[in-house]
Amino acid sequence: MTDIHERLRRLLARTARAANEPHGHYLIAGLAVAGLWLLNGDKSVLYHAVQMLIVMSVLTGLQIVIDRHHGNSPAYLRLISAKLVLVAVAAGAEWLLAPVTSESNTIVAAGLVVLITAAGPALDRLAARRAKARAAARADRAHRPAGPPAGTSAHGPAGPARSGGASRPAGGRTP
């Protein structure tokens, strides 16, 4: 009996860890979006697209507010464009699959779950790397002097000090 309790405890601990990991959050979001898609299976593709855009707009707004509350500056363009692409892909898949199969809603819902769960964390990691690179570039520019480095000409990258020779006279020939 103790063995069963120990296994159950480990299973619950794994489930709790999975829910706290990014994949768990994206899986829950994917299931919610897919459930919404399935609930309106009898509606038109345009209805699906408009409804999903409204839901995604609310989710994006919430995500921005939460990120700002935690002191992060979210990439607005990335958030909005990713959600627009997601809705466009889902609506396009529904439109293409509807004449072929009667299970197009189920297929699109399953695709939404997989796409959100798989692509969400990867896109977040990519955005985090880009944000770090941008912050490092901004910091580098802030510490760099405003003028050209000492010993160089403001008119070109290779002045006399860099070319190794004396400057040429106006005629272009060396004496």
C-alpha positions, 0 to 999 in steps of 0.5 A, spaced: 500 500 500 505 504 501 508 503 494 502 505 491 502 512 495 509 513 493 507 512 486 501 517 486 505 522 490 511 522 485 505 522 479 502 528 482 509 532 483 511 530 476 504 533 474 505 539 478 512 541 475 509 540 468 504 545 469 509 550 472 513 549 466 513 553 460 510 547 456 505 546 461 502 553 460 502 553 453 499 546 453 493 549 457 493 555 453 492 550 446 487 546 449 483 552 451 484 555 444 482 548 441 476 547 446 473 554 443 474 552 436 471 546 437 465 549 441 463 553 435 464 547 430 457 549 426 459 556 425 463 559 419 470 560 418 469 567 418 466 567 425 471 562 427 477 567 425 473 574 428 472 570 435 479 568 435 482 575 433 477 577 439 480 572 444 487 573 442 487 580 443 484 580 450 490 574 451 495 579 448 492 585 452 493 581 459 500 578 457 502 585 456 499 587 463 502 581 466 509 582 463 509 590 465 507 588 472 513 584 473 517 589 470 518 586 463 517 590 457 514 585 452 515 585 444 508 588 442 509 586 435 512 579 436 506 578 440 501 581 436 504 578 429 504 571 432 497 571 434 495 574 427 499 568 424 496 563 428 489 565 427 490 566 419 493 559 419 487 556 423 482 559 419 486 557 412 486 550 414 479 550 416 477 553 409 482 548 406 480 542 410 472 543 410 470 540 403 475 534 404 473 532 411 467 532 416 472 532 421 476 539 419 474 542 426 477 537 430 483 536 425 484 544 426 483 544 434 488 538 434 493 542 430 492 548 434 494 545 441 500 542 437 502 548 434 501 553 441 505 547 445 510 546 440 512 553 438 510 558 444 516 556 448 521 556 442 518 563 440 519 565 447 526 563 447 528 566 441 524 573 443 528 573 449 535 572 446 533 577 441 531 582 447 538 580 450 542 582 444 538 588 443 540 590 450 547 589 450 547 593 443 544 599 447 549 598 452 555 598 448 552 604 444 551 608 450 559 606 453 562 608 446 564 615 445 560 619 440 566 622 435 571 617 431 576 614 435 583 617 436 588 617 430 582 616 424 579 621 420 572 623 420 571 622 412 573 615 411 575 609 415 582 609 412 586 615 414 594 616 414 595 613 420 591 606 418 594 606 411 601 606 413 604 611 409 604 619 408 598 622 405 598 624 397 598 630 394 592 633 390 595 630 384 595 623 386 602 622 385 607 621 390 613 625 389 
